[in-house]
Amino acid sequence: MNGVTIRQVAEEAGVSVATVSRALRGLPSVAPATRELVEAAAKKLHYVPDPYAAMLSATRVHSIILAVPFPGQWYYAQIVASVEAAASAEGSDIRLHVVADDVQRRRFLEKTLPSQRRVDGAILVDIPVSAADVGRLAARPFPVVGVGQHIEGIVTIGIDNARAAFDATCYLIGLGHRRIAVLGGMPDGRTHLSIPRERELGHTQALEKAGIPVDDSLVLNGNFSVQGGIDATRELLAMAESPTAVFALSDEMAAGAIQAAREEGVDVPGQLSIIGFDDHAFSGPMGLSTVRQPVERQGEEATRALLDAIEDDPWAKDRVLEYELIIRATTGPPRH
């Protein structure tokens, strides 16, 4: 052994660790041009494959578990599609598990996942995991990677939700808004999910930095749904002193807020600015200002992290991806 790792070969060739492993083992699911690229990189670096790692690779079943709470929702559907595409490109398929509430979460973490035998690894998307659960996962013979919801001790792919919310609120404050409502709360059955709390925290930090008092009456539970956004916004507009801006912690709630404003004859953004979070497919046509997070890339990076771990080259730390504030037609200065 000369100290050169399979990751160095992957970086030299510009492919994943899993692709290097499959190419050097002569598996048929590698394009000839890619195989030549990998072999050239290995030769250049004088890479000598680890025979033990090769033995482990030969026993794999090329199947991974993907657990999501609501596969029909846009965000999770994008994650599923991107993981499936990335896994398929590396010769693996996915087994989809729906974990929509706390009862299903306990069953999945305590019974379903520990009983799996014919899988190489698992990706958990927004699945809250306790310290005890982490211990159980560590005892499994296969690696686990997270997406979105942070899992202590397990590599997680996502964005800085608190900072993104901070930036969105600062943008509204910069426009001149001082009475800013938040549509957040917790989706039904997701009591352990930290992401909504992180976004609310970022919003609060932006208000405090600007010296704006935090008004708890302006924080409503929109249940991360269109109907929840409609109901919450109607409640806001009925206040004696209604807000001039709404920060919805998801684009679904933002769409509901726009619908409620239209029904009440409230001009957007003249009388009410609205900004969302995610940048769904409908956000552009709606002209919705929002925080864009790289959803597909989260799925791709999670798949790459898992396949690298399967090849005995786990990532050393979480990967925090960039987000972007997208300004469209639903936000503007408050009307004085």
N, C-alpha and C positions, 0 to 999 in steps of 0.2 A: 504494500500500500504506500502511495506517495503523498498522501494527505489531501489529494484533490477529491472534492465531494461531488455527488450527483447534482446538487443544486448549482455548483459552479459550471458544470457541463450544460445544465438547462439554461443558465443565464448567457453563456457563450453562444448557444444555439438559438436563443430567443424563444424557447418553448417551455412547457411545464416539466416538472420533475417526473410526473407520471408518463409523459410522452417519451422522455429519455429512457425510462425504465423499460417501456414496451418496445421501443426501437432497438435497444441493445439486446433485448431478449429474443428479437426476431419475430415478434407477434405480427400477425397479418393486418391489424387495424391501424397501421401507420402508413401514410402516403410515402411512396418511394423518395420523393424530393426531401421530405422531412427526415426520413431515415438517413439519407446521405448527409444532411445537415448535422444531425446528431452524431453520426459516426465521425465526421470531420472534426467536430468540436471535441469529442472524446480523445481522438488521436492527437489533436493539437495540445490538449492539456495533460496527455499521458494518463488518462483516467483508467483505473483498474476497478471493475465492479466488485462489490462486496458479495461473495458467494452466499453468505447467510441471508442477506436481503433478497437476493435472487430466488432463494429457496422459498422465502416467505411469499414473494410475489406470485410464485407458481401455484400457491394454495388458495389464492383469492378467488372470489366468486363474481367480482365486478358488479356488485349491487350495493346501493347505499340507501339508507332511510332518509326521508325528508319529511319533517313534521312541521305543519303550519296550522294556525288557528282557523282561518277563514279563507280557503282556497278560491272562493268565488269573488272575493273583493279584489279590486284592481291591484293594489300593492302586492298582495300575496300571490295573485295569479302571475304577475311579472316575475316574482322570485322563483316560482315553480317552473315557469317556462325557461328562465335563464339557467337554473340549475340543471334542468333536464337536458338542455342543449349542450352545456359545458360537460356534463357527465357522459352524454352520448358520444361527444367528440373524442373522449378518452376511453371509450369502450365499456362504459358502465351504464347501468340503468338505475332508475330510482323506484323506491317503494314509498308511496305517499301515505302519510298518517295525518288525520285531522284531529287536532287537540284544541277544541273550541272553548272549554271551560275548565274550572278547577277540578271537577270530578274526573274529566277525561285526562287532565294533566297528571293527576296522581296515578291513575291507572297506567298511563303511558310510561311514566318515569319509574314506577315501582314494580310493574308487572310486564308490560309489553316489551319495553326496551331491554330489560335484563334477560328476557327469554329468547331474544333473537340469536340465532346461530349462523345462518347463511347470509350474512351481510359483512361488508368491509368497513363500514363507518356510518355516521349519522350527522345530519345537519338539522339543527333546531332553530326555527324562525320565530322569534318573539315568544319563546316558551320560558316562563319564569322557572328558575332552578334554584332550590335552596342549597345551603351548605351541605346538608345531609345528602341531597340528590347528587351533588358534585362528587361526593365520596363514592356513591354507587356507580356513577358514570366512569370514574377513574378505575373502578374494578373491572369494567368491561374489557374484553379482549380486542375491541376496536376503538378507533379515535372518534371524537365528537367535536364539531365546530358549531358556533352560534352565529346567528344573523340578527341584528337589531338589538334585542334585549341582551344586556351584558350578562355574561355568566362568569363568575369569579373562578379563576383557575383554568378556564377554557378559552381558547382563541375565539374572538368574536369579531365579526365584520359589521361596520355600521358607520354612522356619522355622529358628530357631537351635537346631540339634539338640544341641549341647553344653550349652547352658543348660537345655534341656528335661530332658535326662538328669540334670544337676546337681540340678534341682528335685525330680525323682522320687526320687533317692537321698537327698536331704536329708529328704524326707518319711518315708522308711523309717527313717532315723537318728532323726528326731524321735519316732517310735513306740517307740524303744528298741533297734532292731536294730543290731548291731555286726558280725555275720558275714553279709555280704550278697554273694550270688553274682551274676554277670552271665552271661546267655546272649546271646552276640553272635557274634563271628567274622565271617566273610565268606561270603556266598552263593556257591555253586559257580560258578566262572567269572567272578567279579566282583572280581578282585584289585585293580583300580584305584579301587574305589568308596570315597569318603572318609566317607560318612555313618556307617557302623558305627564307624569310628575316632573320629569326633566325639562320638558318644554314649558310647563307652567313656571318652573323655577327660573328659567332663562328670561321669561316675560317679566317676572317680579324683579329680577336683578336689573333689568333695563329701566323699569319705573323708578326703582330706588336710586339708580345712578343719576337719573334726570331730576331727582327731587320731587317726584310725583307720588302722592300718597296711594297706597295700595287699597283699593276698594273691593272687599270680598263680594259685594252684591253684584259686581260686574263679571264674576267668574261663574259660568254656568256649565252644567253637564249636557253636552250635545251628543253623547253616546257614540261619537265617531260615525254618525250616519246622516244622510240627507234629511230625514224626518226629524232627527234630533236637532239639527241645525235650524230647521224651520221653527220648531217649537221654542227653542232657546231664544232665537232672534225676536220672535213675537213678544216674548216676555221682556226682552230688553227695550223694544220700541214702545212698550206700554208704560215704562218708567216715567216718573215726573221729569227727570233729567236723563234723557236717553244718551247713550254713547255716540261719539262721532266716528268711531272706528271699531272694527271687530277683527280680532286675530283668531281665526279658527285653526285648531291644531291638526286638522285634516282637510283636504279639499272637498270631501263629501259634506262636511259640516259647513264649509264656506259656500258650497253650491246651495245648501238649504238656506243659509243666511241671505243670499241674493234673491232666492225665490220669495222668502218672507218679506223682504224689503219691497219687492215689486208688488206683492199683494197688498201691502200697506201704503202704497203710493210714495215710498221713500226713495229718493234718487240716489243711485250708486254711480259715482263716488261723491256727488255733490253734497248729499246730506249724511251719507254713511259710507266710509271706506271699508273695504273687506279684503283681507289677505288670508291665504290658506297655507297648506303645508303638504308637499309631496310632488306636485306638478303632474297630476293625472292626465290621461289622454284627453279628457274633456276640458282641461284648464285653459289651453291655448284658444280653442274656439269660443270659450266663454269670456275670454279676455280677463281671466282671473290672475291677479298678482299672487305669487306664492313662493314658497321655499322649495327649490328643486333638489331632491336627493337622488343620487345615481342608483336607482333600484336594481336595474338589470346587472350592473357591475357588482352590486353586493352579492347577488346570487353566483355570479361568475367567480368572484374572489373566494367566496366560501367553498365552492366546489374545488377550486385550485388548492386552497389550504387543506381541505380534507384529503384530497388525493395525494398531496405531498406527505401528509402525516401517515397515510396508508403505506407510502413507500419509505417509511421510517425517516422522514426528513421534516418533522413538525415545525411550524412557524414559532418563533420565540415570543411574539407579542401580538396583541390585537392590531387590526388594521382600521384606522379611522379615515374614511373617505371624505372628499371635499363636497360641499353643498354650494348652491348658488341662489341668490335672491333674484327672482324674476319679476320685473315690474311691468304690469299691463294696465288695463283700463279700469280696474275696480278700486284703485287707490288714488287719492289726491288730497290736497290741503282741505282742512275743515272750512265750511262756509260760515263766515262771521256776519 
